[in-house]
Amino acid sequence: MEGRLLSTVKEPSRLWINPRAAQSGYTMLEMLIVLSISITLLFISSLSILPFYEHLTKKNFISLFKADLYYLQSYAINKKERVELRFYPYEAKYSGKVMGGENLVVRSLPDGISQRPSSLNSITFYPNGNTDRFGIIYFKAGEDEIKVSFQIGQGRFHVQE
């Protein structure tokens, strides 16, 4: 009976002290090291995304602006109406509308892109696609400058980064 009593006493003590259970898992120091490495990598990757975002914003603006110019010109040709493109540098927007009629395009400039004031405030596309004047408009995107040149006649324009 003494042997039985000892075996029942040994069983619970064996459950409480399990060397294998004491060795499994990570220490607080190991967890902090892994966490700090993860946060550092996330921070470095977020720094590289910001210039990429600015570049995408600039490219998107250029393609949208060109598409708007083509749209206004083609509308003037197809509908045989004069269409005016007007720039508002202090309000950071531009608009295109039928002369004496409806607005076709009204766009605000995206964040990070601004227009420098210039003598060219508006351009009219005639029903044959030609423009009424020529000139240059400058947009500033971060450190970069976007130059939009309008040529007289034929309604041509050129966007240069």
N, C-alpha and C positions, 0 to 999 in steps of 0.2 A: 503494500500500500504506500509505503514511503516512496518507492520508485514512481508510482503513479502520481503522487502529489508533486514530486519534483518535475515530472514531465509537463504537467499542466502549468507549473510556475514558469518553466523555461519557454513555453510556447508564446505567451504574451510578450515576454522580454525580447524575443526574436523578432516579433512584429514591429516593435518600436524602434529597434536599431537595425536598420537594413543598410548595409554599406553600399549596395548598388544604388539605392534610392538617394543616398546622400551625394553620390557622384554625378547623377544625371542633372541636366539643365545648365544654364549659363549664369555666370556671375554678373553682378551689376556693372562691373568695370567692362566686361566684354560687350554687354548690351549698349553701354554708353559709347564705346569706340565705334561699333557698327552704326549706331544712330548718328554720330557726328560725321562719319564718312559719307553716309547717305545724304545728310543735309548739305554738306559741302559740295557734293556732286550736283544736287538739285540747284544750288545757288549758282554754280559755274554755268550750268546749262541755261538757266534763265538769263544770265548776262549775255549769252550768245544769241538769244532769241530777239532781243530788243533791236539791234541793227537790222536783223532779217525782217522784222515787222515794219520798220521804217522803209526799207527797200521795197517791200511788197506794197505798202501804201502808195509810194511814189509811182510804181509801175501800174498799179490799178488806176490811179488818178489819170495818168497819161493815156491809158487805153480807153477809159471812160470819156475823157475830154475829146479824143480823136473820134470816137464813135458818135458823140453828140454833134461834132462839127460835120461829119459825113451825113448824119441824119438831117440836120437843118438844111444842108445844101441839097440833098436829094428831095426833101420835102418841097423846097423852092422850085426845083426843076419839074417834079411830078405834078404839083398843084398849080404851077404857073403863077406863083405869088411871091412877093418879096418877103424875106424872112430876116429878122434882125437878131444878131447876137450881141448882147450887152453885158459888159463887165462891171462889177461892183467891188472894187478892191477893198474898200473900208468895211463892207459888210461880209466879205469873204464868200462871195457867190457869183454866179453868172446865170444868165437866162437867155433863152431863145424864144422868140414869138413871131407870129405872123404880123406884118405891119398893120396896125389898127385892129388887131384881132386877138385870138387866143394864145395863151402861153403853150409852147410845145415842150420846153425843157426849162426847169428851174433847179439848179444844183448848188448846194453849199460845198465849199471846199473842205476836204477832210482835215482832221486835226493834224498839225505839223506841216501843212501846206498853206502858203499865203501868196498873195499876188502883190507885186510891186506896182504902185500907181504909175500910169504912163499916159501919153497923149492919145492913145488908141482906146477909146471907151466903148466903141461899138463898131460892128461890121455888118453890112447888109449883103445878103445873098440875093441876087436877081434871079428871075425865072430861067435864065439861060445858064445859071450856075456861077456866073462871075461875081466878084466882090466889088464894092464901091470904093474901097481904099486899101492901102497896104500899111504894114507896120509890124512892130515886134511887141510881144507881151512876155513879161518875165514872171515866173512863179518860183517861189523859194520852198524847197523841200529839205528841211534840216540844213545841212551844210551845202547841199547841191542846189544848182540853179537849172530851171527848165526854161528854155527859150522857144517860144512859138512865133514863127514868122509867117505872116500872111503876104502873099504876093498879089499884085494887082492883076486883074484879068484872069480868066480861067478858074478862079476860085481855089487856087492851090495854097496849101499851107504846109509847113515843115516844123516838126517838133524835134528839138535837139536837147539832149540831156547834158 
